[in-house]
């Protein structure tokens, strides 16, 4: 299972908290984590092994979209902050569109990610 992780600045702590709830399962399964730069640093500090890409505004969102388009990802989790403006919003929209076009599951909040993890990612 190859999972991309992205979180806007106001949601990075939520991402780490979410992943921490599945720490044992993620370490026991054959799961590869990919993340945009700063999000990846937070995830790494929490004890996860993650491949860090560029920061989102510097092209990390586009890198993850390219991976999705090439079928190199099985799931994208993007904790978006809908109450804040983001200068790289076109990249965010492009990533979401690519996930839809290529039928890649996309969770944009902890509740959706939790359901996906419970029924897809962490199945025995």
C-alpha positions in Angstrom: 0.0 0.0 0.0 1.5 3.3 -1.1 -0.1 6.3 0.7 0.6 10.0 0.1 0.1 12.4 3.0 -0.4 16.1 2.8 -1.7 18.6 5.4 -2.1 22.3 5.3 -0.2 24.2 8.1 -3.3 24.3 10.4 -3.8 20.6 10.0 -0.3 19.1 10.4 -0.9 18.2 14.1 -4.2 16.6 13.1 -2.3 14.4 10.6 0.3 13.3 13.1 -2.4 12.6 15.7 -4.4 10.6 13.1 -1.4 8.5 12.0 -0.4 7.9 15.7 -3.7 6.1 16.1 -2.7 3.6 13.5 1.0 3.4 14.4 1.1 -0.3 15.2 -0.9 -1.3 12.1 1.2 0.9 9.8 4.5 -0.6 11.1 3.2 -4.2 10.8 1.9 -3.8 7.2 3.8 -3.3 4.0 2.9 0.4 3.8 5.0 3.1 2.1 4.3 6.6 3.2 5.1 9.6 1.0 4.5 13.2 2.1 5.1 16.8 1.1 8.1 18.3 2.8 7.0 20.0 5.9 4.2 17.5 6.6 6.8 14.7 6.1 9.1 16.3 8.7 6.3 16.3 11.3 5.4 12.7 10.4 9.0 11.7 10.7 9.4 13.3 14.1 6.5 11.2 15.3 8.4 8.0 14.5 7.2 7.1 11.0 9.4 6.3 8.1 8.3 8.5 5.2 9.7 9.6 1.8 9.6 13.4 1.8 8.9 15.3 -1.4 9.0 19.0 -2.0 7.0 21.3 0.1 3.4 21.7 -1.2 3.7 25.3 -2.4 7.1 24.5 -4.0 5.7 21.6 -6.1 5.1 18.8 -3.6 1.3 18.7 -4.4 2.2 18.4 -8.1 4.7 15.6 -7.4 2.0 13.7 -5.6 -0.4 14.3 -8.4 2.1 13.0 -10.9 2.5 9.8 -8.8 -1.2 9.4 -8.7 -1.5 9.8 -12.5 1.2 7.2 -13.0 -0.7 4.8 -10.7 2.2 4.9 -8.1 -0.2 5.6 -5.2 -3.1 3.6 -3.7 -4.4 6.4 -1.5 -4.0 10.1 -0.9 -4.8 11.7 2.5 -4.9 15.5 2.3 -6.0 17.3 5.4 -7.1 20.6 4.0 -7.8 23.7 5.9 -11.0 25.0 4.3 -11.1 28.1 6.5 -7.8 29.6 5.2 -6.6 30.9 1.9 -3.7 29.0 0.2 -1.6 30.5 -2.6 -1.1 27.1 -4.2 -4.9 26.4 -4.4 -4.6 25.6 -8.2 -2.2 22.8 -7.3 -4.6 21.5 -4.7 -7.5 21.5 -7.2 -5.3 19.8 -9.8 -4.3 17.0 -7.3 -8.0 16.4 -6.4 -8.9 16.3 -10.1 -6.1 13.8 -10.8 -7.3 11.6 -8.0 -10.8 11.6 -9.5 -9.6 11.0 -13.0 -7.4 8.1 -12.0 -9.8 6.7 -9.4 -7.4 7.1 -6.5 -9.2 7.3 -3.1 -8.8 10.7 -1.5 -9.6 11.6 2.1 -9.7 15.3 2.9 -10.5 15.0 6.6 -9.8 12.7 9.5 -13.2 11.1 9.5 -12.9 10.0 5.9 -9.3 8.9 6.4 -10.3 6.8 9.4 -13.0 5.0 7.4 -10.6 4.3 4.6 -7.9 3.0 6.9 -10.3 0.8 8.8 -11.7 -0.8 5.7 -8.9 -0.7 3.1 -5.5 0.0 4.3 -5.4 -1.9 7.6 -7.3 -5.0 6.5 -5.4 -8.3 7.2 
